[in-house]
Amino acid sequence: MINLRFSRLPKHRKFKYTPVYYDEQKEELHARVQVVKREMGEIKSNENSAKENIRKLYKAKQNSQRYGSFSQKNYLLRLGAIILVLIAIFYELINSDILEFIIKGFGK
């Protein structure tokens, strides 16, 4: 019999996945040991030490962005002060006769 197909079904594909385990404490300990060895002269600086330095700087930059910098904290302080001043002004308007005078003026 003739075996005609207008479309082909894809064959199954095998999924090869090997999990990578990451232990942050172990990595930090290894990096500190390498720095101490480099300071003592046991290990010379090489390409891996440059990569470690870049990784540390990148991680420090991410942490500073995550937890906020000095200018961001100043921004929040200024914003809080402005909100407090506006609340105080609104409170004084509510308790004074000026607001009633303004409302009566628009009512005429």
Secondary structure, DSSP 4 states (H G I P E B T S, - for coil): -----SSPPPPP-----------HHHHHHHHHHHHHHHHHTSS---HHHHHHHHHHHHHHHHHHHHH--HHHHHHHHHHHHHHHHHHHHHHHHHHSSHHHHHHHHHH-
